[in-house]
Amino acid sequence: MFRKLFVPVDGSELSQRAMQCSIDLAHQLGAAVVGFVVEPEVPLPTSSTALSNLRRDTDAHVERTDTHARSVLTDFEARSAAVGVVFTGLHVRADDVDRAIADHAEREACDMIVMVTHGRGVFGELLFGSHTKDVMARSKLPLLILR
């Protein structure tokens, strides 16, 4: 039934839980895991002096975010390999995280998205938003939501 799980992670303590739970589930189901990291686009310069430093700042941002994504996905891959779960790691740059998650989960032909939520409640969602709710609204795939 579920042969390929799509798991967006960011390296946070909460996403560590998504990694472990998705690996455990994939192991039980004989499924594969696609780990996915979304890094922010290069920020736009805010002043004319920033224009002169644009190339350097852009290169530094790309290097920093690529290093972070590789680190997170390498950890995820090692955990998966330790129990024999097939793993694929992807990372992209996007400003719309929710759209990137929903689009890439479908593009990778995944059967389910496994996500974590902070469970902030109504007031917290008003302040910070909810990636989980937005992905749920955009995707036709079933979501397994962990807290």
N, C-alpha and C positions, 0 to 999 in steps of 0.2 A: 504494500500500500504506500508507505513512505520510503522512497529509495534515495532521496537526496535532500538534505536539510540545509537551509540557507541561514547562516548565523552572523548577523552584524555585531561587531565588537569594537570597542575603543580602547581596550587596555585597562580600563578602570577596574576596581575591585568587584563591582557589580557585574561587569562583563566577563570576569573570570568565572563567575557562576554559570553564565550562559555557555561558555566554552565547555565546562565540565559536564553540565546537564545534557548538552547536545551530543557530546562524545558518548556519554553513557547510553543515551537513547539510540544513537546510530549503531552502537555496538549491539544492543539488544535486537534492533530491527534488521541488522545487516545492511545498513544504509551508509551512504557517503556524506561527508560534511563539506560545505563551501563556506569558508570563513571570509568575511567581508569587512573591510575598513574603509570608511569615507573620511577623507581629509579635506579641510577647507581649501577653497580656491585661493590663489594669491591675492592678498588684500590690495585694494587700489591705493595709490599714493594720496596723501591728504594735503600736501602743500607743494609749492614749486621747488623747494629744497629737496623734497623727497624724490622728485623726478630724477635728480642727478644720481641718487642712490638706488634707483628702481632696479637696475640689473642686479646689483649686489644683494639687495633685499629679497628679490625674487628668487635668486639662486639659493640664498640661505633658507628661505621658506620651503622651497622644494626639497632641499637636502634634509631639513629637519623633519618634515612630514613624511618623506619617503622612509627615513630611518625609523621613525616611530611605527609606521605601518608594517614595515618588514619585521621589526622586533615583536610586535603583537602577533603577526601571522606565523612567525617562526616558532613562538611558544605554543600557539594553537596546534601547529603541525606536529610538533614533538609530542604533545599530549595525545593527539590522535594516533600517531604511529605507535605509541607505547601500548595501545590496546588493539592495534590492527585495523583501525578505521581509516578508510581512504579519505584523504583530505586534499582540497584545492583551496588556495588562498588568492584573493583578489583585493586590490585596493584602487580606489579612484579618487579624483578630486571633484568635489561638487559643493555648491552652496545650499542646494535643496537636498538635505540628507534623506528625508522621507521618500522622495521621488526616486533617488538613486537606489535605495534599498528595494523598493517595490519593482522598479524596472529591471534591475540586475537579477533579482530572484527569479523573475519570469524568463529573462534572457538566458539564464543558466539552467533552465528547465527543472527547477527545484519543485518539490512537492509540498514543502512546508517551510515557514519562516519561524525561527526560534529567537525570541527577543526577551530582554529584561526590561522591567519598568521600575522606576523609583517609587511608585505608589504614593505620590505626593498629595493626592486628594484634589478636590475642586479648586481650592485657593492656590495651591501649588501649580496646578495646570494653567490657571489664569496668568500666573507670573512667568512660568518657565516653558509652558507648552508641553505637549506630549508626542514624542516621536512615535510611540507605539500606537496611539490612536490615529495619527495621521497615516501611518503605514497600513493600518487596518482599513482605513477608508479608501486607500488607493489600490490595494492589492486584492486579487481574487483568491489568492492562496490562503490556506488555513494558517493561523498564527498560534504558536504555543507561547504563552506569555508567562515569564517567570518573575518572581518578586524577591 
